[in-house]
Amino acid sequence: MDTNVIKKVEESFYKKRPDVRVGDTVRLHLKIKEAGKERTQIFEGVVIAIKGSGLSKNLVARKISYGVGVEKIVPFHAPALEKIEVIKRGSVRKSKLYYLRGRVGKRALKAGETRSIYLTDEEEVGVEIPVTGDTQEELPEEVMEQEVETPIEEVKEEEVEQEKES
């Protein structure tokens, strides 16, 4: 079978996902069907492995729940996975963090040096501004008519100046 045909078919099933790496702390929003009802369950844990590629890409996340280690293997592009949020980014040197299974307590969830970060796969709502020219005349009229909010820093400076005057 021609691999190009398979790739084209697979592309229609890909979902927009954030850049998830091994060592990241993620929040997985999973659809769960129980007794004819559907709800969203959130699983927050550390990514200890990423296996496969393309549509068969799997994510292995681990958390400690009531002193017991729980791991979930989730297909990256599955319809049951509504959303992925990356909460923290961990700096690790290995591609599989199976050594975390032997750890207890806080050490079991720490993957190297971590720093706070927030990435999600939700669509951004806003108006796209085409970058065709440098002048304002070339921008669409809809964009020009929108009110622009003043940045918070300018508002704070104005408040400080008003307090000094009074």
Backbone torsions as a table, in degrees:
resi	resn	phi	psi	omega
1	MET	NA	146.1	-177.3
2	ASP	-76.0	126.3	-177.4
3	THR	-69.6	-26.8	178.8
4	ASN	-65.5	-36.9	178.3
5	VAL	-65.8	-42.7	179.7
6	ILE	-63.2	-42.8	179.4
7	LYS	-62.6	-40.5	179.4
8	LYS	-64.8	-39.6	178.8
9	VAL	-68.2	-42.0	179.9
10	GLU	-64.0	-35.9	-177.3
11	GLU	-58.3	-30.9	-179.4
12	SER	-70.7	-20.1	-178.7
13	PHE	-96.3	-8.0	179.6
14	TYR	-65.9	143.9	176.1
15	LYS	-115.2	153.1	178.2
16	LYS	-74.7	115.5	-178.6
17	ARG	-125.3	151.4	177.3
18	PRO	-73.2	169.2	178.6
19	ASP	-74.9	102.2	-179.3
20	VAL	-104.4	131.3	-180.0
21	ARG	-123.4	163.8	175.9
22	VAL	-67.3	134.2	-178.5
23	GLY	101.0	-10.5	179.1
24	ASP	-77.0	147.7	170.1
25	THR	-93.8	121.0	-174.5
26	VAL	-122.0	156.4	173.2
27	ARG	-117.5	113.0	-178.3
28	LEU	-98.9	124.5	176.7
29	HIS	-98.1	106.5	-175.1
30	LEU	-108.0	136.2	174.7
31	LYS	-81.3	130.1	179.3
32	ILE	-126.8	130.9	178.3
33	LYS	-104.6	121.6	178.2
34	GLU	-134.4	127.7	175.2
35	ALA	50.0	43.9	177.6
36	GLY	79.3	-2.4	178.6
37	LYS	-108.4	154.6	178.7
38	GLU	-121.1	132.2	178.5
39	ARG	-138.6	169.2	179.7
40	THR	-107.4	127.7	177.0
41	GLN	-112.0	135.1	-178.1
42	ILE	-102.5	129.0	177.7
43	PHE	-119.7	114.8	-179.3
44	GLU	-111.9	123.1	-179.2
45	GLY	-164.4	-176.4	-178.2
46	VAL	-95.2	135.5	176.6
47	VAL	-76.5	116.8	-179.3
48	ILE	-102.4	-13.9	178.9
49	ALA	-162.5	147.7	170.2
50	ILE	-127.8	122.9	-176.0
51	LYS	-121.9	149.0	174.7
52	GLY	82.4	-176.9	178.2
53	SER	-151.6	162.1	180.0
54	GLY	68.8	-138.7	179.7
55	LEU	-71.4	-22.8	-178.1
56	SER	-91.0	18.2	179.7
57	LYS	-74.2	127.3	-179.1
58	ASN	-117.6	148.7	-179.5
59	LEU	-118.8	128.7	177.4
60	VAL	-109.9	115.3	-179.4
61	ALA	-113.8	144.3	-177.1
62	ARG	-130.1	138.0	174.0
63	LYS	-140.8	165.6	176.4
64	ILE	-106.5	120.2	-179.3
65	SER	-121.1	113.2	-178.6
66	TYR	53.3	42.5	176.7
67	GLY	80.4	3.0	-179.6
68	VAL	-116.3	133.1	178.0
69	GLY	-74.4	129.9	179.6
70	VAL	-123.9	131.1	177.9
71	GLU	-120.5	142.0	175.3
72	LYS	-124.4	133.6	174.0
73	ILE	-105.2	116.6	-174.0
74	VAL	-123.2	127.5	172.4
75	PRO	-63.6	132.2	-172.5
76	PHE	-63.1	-37.5	-176.5
77	HIS	-108.4	23.3	-177.5
78	ALA	-73.1	145.8	176.3
79	PRO	-67.4	-22.2	179.0
80	ALA	-72.4	-18.0	178.7
81	LEU	-94.0	102.0	-176.8
82	GLU	-70.4	-49.8	-171.7
83	LYS	-152.3	148.5	173.8
84	ILE	-120.7	131.2	174.4
85	GLU	-119.6	127.0	175.6
86	VAL	-93.4	117.2	-175.1
87	ILE	-93.1	-48.6	-179.9
88	LYS	-131.1	149.2	176.7
89	ARG	-110.3	123.0	179.2
90	GLY	-101.5	142.4	178.4
91	SER	-99.9	111.9	-178.5
92	VAL	-128.3	162.6	-178.8
93	ARG	-109.1	-6.2	-177.8
94	LYS	-110.7	156.0	179.1
95	SER	-89.8	-17.7	176.9
96	LYS	-128.9	126.5	-176.3
97	LEU	-105.1	47.1	-178.0
98	TYR	-66.6	-17.1	179.1
99	TYR	-67.4	-16.4	177.5
100	LEU	-69.0	-19.7	-179.6
101	ARG	-65.0	-28.9	-178.7
102	GLY	-86.3	-4.2	-176.9
103	ARG	-91.8	158.6	-178.5
104	VAL	-127.7	146.6	174.6
105	GLY	76.5	-146.2	-177.5
106	LYS	-63.0	-33.6	-178.7
107	ARG	-61.9	-24.5	-177.4
108	ALA	-71.1	-20.0	-177.7
109	LEU	-109.9	0.6	-177.8
110	LYS	-96.4	120.2	179.6
111	ALA	-114.7	88.9	179.7
112	GLY	66.9	-156.5	175.8
113	GLU	-77.4	127.2	-179.8
114	THR	-110.4	149.5	173.8
115	ARG	-136.8	147.6	-178.0
116	SER	-71.9	139.9	179.2
117	ILE	-157.5	154.5	175.9
118	TYR	-137.2	114.9	175.2
119	LEU	-128.2	143.6	177.6
120	THR	-145.5	166.9	-178.5
121	ASP	-103.5	15.1	177.3
122	GLU	-73.2	150.3	178.9
123	GLU	-74.1	138.3	176.1
124	GLU	-80.5	134.5	179.8
125	VAL	-99.4	127.4	-179.4
126	GLY	168.4	179.7	-179.7
127	VAL	-100.7	128.5	177.0
128	GLU	-81.6	131.7	179.0
129	ILE	-103.7	116.9	-179.9
130	PRO	-68.9	142.0	-179.8
131	VAL	-102.4	74.8	-179.3
132	THR	-103.3	-27.7	-178.4
133	GLY	-152.8	170.7	-177.2
134	ASP	-90.9	-18.3	-174.9
135	THR	-89.9	155.6	-179.8
136	GLN	-71.9	-22.8	-177.2
137	GLU	-64.1	-27.8	-176.4
138	GLU	-85.0	-7.1	178.7
139	LEU	-79.2	152.0	179.0
140	PRO	-63.6	152.2	-177.6
141	GLU	-64.0	-33.4	-179.7
142	GLU	-59.8	-40.2	-179.0
143	VAL	-70.1	-38.5	-177.8
144	MET	-69.4	-28.4	-176.8
145	GLU	-82.1	-15.2	-178.0
146	GLN	-70.7	144.3	177.0
147	GLU	-77.3	140.2	179.7
148	VAL	-105.8	126.0	179.0
149	GLU	-77.8	144.6	177.9
150	THR	-76.6	142.2	178.9
151	PRO	-61.5	153.7	-176.9
152	ILE	-60.5	-36.9	-178.8
153	GLU	-60.1	-42.3	-179.8
154	GLU	-66.3	-37.9	179.2
155	VAL	-64.7	-41.9	179.3
156	LYS	-63.8	-41.4	179.2
157	GLU	-62.9	-40.7	178.6
158	GLU	-64.2	-40.1	178.9
159	GLU	-64.3	-41.5	179.6
160	VAL	-64.0	-41.8	179.0
161	GLU	-64.9	-38.9	178.6
162	GLN	-67.0	-37.4	178.2
163	GLU	-67.5	-37.1	178.9
164	LYS	-65.3	-38.1	-178.9
165	GLU	-68.9	-33.5	-177.1
166	SER	-92.2	NA	NA
